[in-house]
Amino acid sequence: SKNEQKLRTKLPEILDEINYAYGVRFPENTPVSDMIGTLSSLMIKFGIERVYGKGHHKSSYQKALEKLEGYRDKMAQYDYYNSLFDGRNSFSKTDTDATFMHMKEDHMRNGQLKPGYNIQAAVEGEYIVGIDVSSERSDVNTLIPFLEKLNSLELFVLKNIICDAGYESEENYLYLRSHNMTSYIKPVNYEQSKKRNYRTKYGRPENMEYHEMGDIFVCKAGRILWRVGTKHEKSKTGFVSEKAMYRCESCEGCPYKQNCTKAKGNKTLSISHKFKELRTESLENITTEFGKQLRMNRSIQAEGVFGVLKEDYGFRRFLCRGKNNIRTEFLLLGLAYNIKKLFAKISENRLGISLFELKTA
């Protein structure tokens, strides 16, 4: 943190002050505990006692010693906090497993951050078959750990993975392919691509012609974007994506530049061809009749779980603290949900039916 870095810069100043005032030569890499021990020994040697309270004058040795002790205690606190972060950039002091996040329910409408958890639920045939409690703010990095946990149970074989756009990433696509799972992840740009003005955004790679033979893009104006290099981007999880870099031969006098790029020079773009291939494959899957049925059932079943828990059960806040306690609490909720769901399916004579039929106009 900024305060931690600021505190670290104070140590050389304290060290110079001690070396100058007391003739003690501490090397820069001397542990603070050794400095404190040396100053304490000097105070005993010279018969200087530590004093406290109003009306007592502290010796210069004591002042220097207290500065070092304050530095030591503060750094110990920062080290403890750093051990709690566990890859996060925040945590709550009242529940160190919780991370500050934007909540969907924002009554003040000021985007206030509140400590919470990212709850994941896997649903099959209207029943909750798995849950996970994550400290990740976004869903994209929760998919693989969740699937790993479900696979480790060895209770069922995961085949069709239906997710919303928040789970889309090249890493997730590759994981599903390598584990023989079919991706039904909705692309992030899926809803935008259905709008009329989407095609007028000429700077998007999908709105340009790509020629694999020459590895070039041709823009709306018929100008060529040449391959100029390759870059590698590393994600938070350590996944490395390879992206191809392209630059237009000339954007001078182009009538479409305003709707293409904000750059003063020539248009540049970077794209992962592997990601594009995987996205296209997932898009084809979700636009089939079966894919549409699965997406509709995800909305009804997976989203329905949280709707029932919040609206019907009135459960909007966890009563416990700590990730393990939260997981136990949600497992109990899931058990209650499944029992009620079983009763409902028996009453409605829907046992054995896992998917709702796709409604057509």
N, C-alpha and C positions, 0 to 999 in steps of 0.2 A: 504494500500500500504506500501511498504518498507519505503518510506519517512515519512509516517504518524506514523508508529511504531517507527522510529528513533526519530521523534520529541517528541513523548510521553515520551521517556526515558530521554529527556533533562529536563523535568519539575522538577523531584526530585533534579537534580543538581542545578537548579536555586533556588529552595526552600531552599536547604541546604546553599547555598551561602548567601541568604537574611537572614536566621535565624542566621547565624554565624556573619555576618557583622553588622547587625542592631539590634540584640537582640529581633527581632520579632519572635514569635513562631506560625508559621502557621501549623496546622495539615495537614496531607497528603491529606485529602479529601476536603480541603478548595477550594471553587470555585475560579478560576483565577480572575473573576471580583471583588471578595471581596479583594483579595490580592492587585489588582490595586487600589482599593478604599482606602485601608489602607495606602499604600505607598504615594498616592496623598495627603492624610490628613496629613501625617508626613511632607511632603515637605512644605505644607502650614503652619504647626505648627512651623517649624524651619525657615520659611521665605526663602525657597529655590525656585528659579524661574527656569522654564525650559528654556534652551537656545538652539539655533540652528545656524547653519552656521559656516563658517570658522573663526577661531580666538577665539571661545568661548569654554571654558572648561566645559564639562558636569560633574555634580556632580555624586557621586556614586549612590545616590538615583534615579536620572534620568536614569542612565544606567540600573539599575535593573528594573525600571519601564518600560523602552522601551523593555527590554527582555520579560517581561510578556505580554506587549501589542502585540509584534510580535508573541509570542506563541498563544495568544488569536485569533488574526486575521488569522493566518495560520490554526489553528484548525477549525475556522468557515468556512474557504474555503474548508477544507477536508470534513467537515460535509455536506456542500452543494454538493460537488462532490458525496459523498456517497448516497445522496438522489436521485441523477440522475442516478446512476448505474442500479437500479431496476432489480437486479439479473444478470446483465451483469458484465464483467470484463473490459470493456472499453466503451468510448463514445467519440464523436467528439466535440470539443469546439465550432465549427462553426455550428453544428447541434446536439444538445445533445440527440436527439432521435435515431441518427444513431450509429451503432456499427462498429468497425473496423473488416473487413472480408477479406478473400482471394477472389479475383475476378477471374472469368473464363477468362476474357481478361487481360492477364498479358504480355504486350508488352515488358517489360524489362526482363521478365523471372527471376525475383529475389524473387518471392513470397511476394511482398510488400503488406502490409495491407492497405486497404482504407476504409473510412467510407461509409456505405451503408445499405441497407435493404434487407431482404429475402422476395421476392414477391411470393405469392402463388395464383394460379388460378385454379378454378374448372371448368371443361368443360363437357358439355353434348350436344350431337347432333351437335358438332362443334361450339356451342355458349358458351361464357363465362357466367356461371351462378352464380359465386361468386368469390370474390377476398379478399385477406388478406395481410396486411403489417406487417411483424414480424421483431423483432430485434434479433431473434435466428440465430446463425451462421449456424447450421445444420438444415436439414429438419425434423429430427426425432421428435423434440418437438413441431413442428408446426401443426401436423396433428389433434390432439384432439381439441385444441382451434379453429382451422378452422372449423372442423365439428360441434362443438358447435354453432358457429356463424351461419353456414348454417341452422342448425336445428331450431335455434331461429327465423329465418325468416318465418318458417311454410309455405313455398311456394311449397315444394316438399318433397317427402319421399326418404331418402338416402338408397339405397339398396346394390349396388355393388360398392366397393371402390377399384379403380385400382391405384396403386402407384408403383414407382420404389424402388430399394433396400434401398435408403436413408431414407425411412420412417419406416423400419422394427425395431420393438422392442416388447418386451413382453407386455408392457403397451398398446401399440397401438393395438396389436392383441386382448387383453382382452377387450379393449374398444369397438372394432367392434363387438365382439361376444356378449357382454352384451347389445348392442343396436340393435341387430338383423340385423347387416350389414354383408355382405359376403366379406371376405378379398381376394383380388387379389394383395397382396403385394409380389413383387419378393424378395426371400431370398437373403441376402448379399452374400452367397456363391454359388449362382445359376450358374453364369458364370464360376466360378472356378471349380465347380463340373463336368463340361462337358469336362474339360481338361484331357488328358491321365495320367499326373503325379499326379492327385488329389488322386487317390487310393493308391499311394505309400507314402502318408503322414499318417503313421500309428498312429500317436498320436492324430488324430482327433477322437472324440467320434463316429461320423457317420461311421468311418472306423473300428470300433470295434463291437463285438457282445454284445448286452445287454440282460441279463436274468432278467426279471422282478420278477420272483419267488424268487430269492436269492438277488436281487438288486445288481448285480455285472456286471462288464464289463470283457470281455475276449479279450485280445489283439491279434495281428497278431502271436505272438510267443506262444499263447495258455496259457499265464499266466493271473492270475485273479487280477483284480483291485477291492479291497474290499471297501465298504462304510465305511468312517471313520468319517463322521460328516456332519453338515449342516451349511451354512453361509447365511447371509442376506445382500444383497447389495441394497443401497438406491441411486436412480437416482437423477438427478438435479431437477426433478419435484416433488420429494418426494415419488415416487413409490418404493416399496420394493419388490425385487425379491428373492425368496428362491432358493438357489443352493445347490445341493448335492455334497459332496466332496468324492473323491475316490483316493486310493493309491495302486500301484502295489505291489504284495507280494514280488517280487524281479526282478530287471532288470539286475542282474549280469550275464555277459556272453551272453546277448541277441544280436543276430545278426542284429536286426532291430532298435536298440536303437538310432543310428545316425539319422534315419529318423522319430524318434518318440518323443524324448525329448532332451533338452539341459541340463537338470538337472544332477548333478553329482550323486545324489542318485537315489531313485526309482521314477518312473513316477507318477505324481499326476494330477488330472483333476477335474474341477468343471463344473457342468451342471445344467441348469434349465429344469427339465422334462416337466414342463408346457409350457415353451417356445418351446421346441423341438416338442411337440404335436401340438401347434398352427402353427409352421413353416411348419410342414409336411402337415397340413390341407391346408394352403395357397398354398404350392407347388403343391398339387393335383389339386387345383382350377385353377391355371394358366397354367397347362399342359393339361387341357381339350380343346376340339376344341373351345368352347365358351370362355374359358380363353385366348386362343391364339388370338382370334379375339379381345377381349377387350384390351389385351396388345398391339396389333398392332395399334388399334385405339387410345390408350393413346399416343403412339409415334407420330402418325399423328396429332391428335387433340390437346392434351395438350402441347406437345413440339412444335407443329406447331404454337400455339399462340405466344410464345416468339420468334420463328423464324420470323414470319410475322412482329411483332412489331419492332424487331431489324433490320432485313434486308430490308423488304419492306417499312416500315414506317421510317426507319432510327432513331428510338428512342432508344438510348443507355444510356442516363442519364436523371434523373429527373431534372426538372427546379425549383422545390420548395424545401423547407426544412421543417422538422417537420413531424411526422408520419401522422397526420390528413391531412395535405396538400398533402403528397405523396399519401395517399389513395384516395383523391378527384381526383388527377391528373390521377391515374391509372384507376379509375372508368370512367373518360371521355374517356380514351384510349379504355377501354373495350366496352363502348357504341359505339364508332366509329367502332371498330372491328366487333361488332355484326351487325351493320347496313350494313356494306360491305359484311359480310357473308350472311345475309339474301338476299341481292341483287344477290349475286353469286349463291345461291341455287335456287332462282327463275329463274335466267337465264339458269341454267343447269337442270332445272326441277327435283330437288332433294329434294323438300319440303317433310317432313314426314320421310325422311331417316336419321336415327341417327348414324348408324354404317356402315363403309366400309366393304365390303365382304372380308373374309380371302382369301388371294392369296395362291394357292397351286401349287407346281411344276408339 
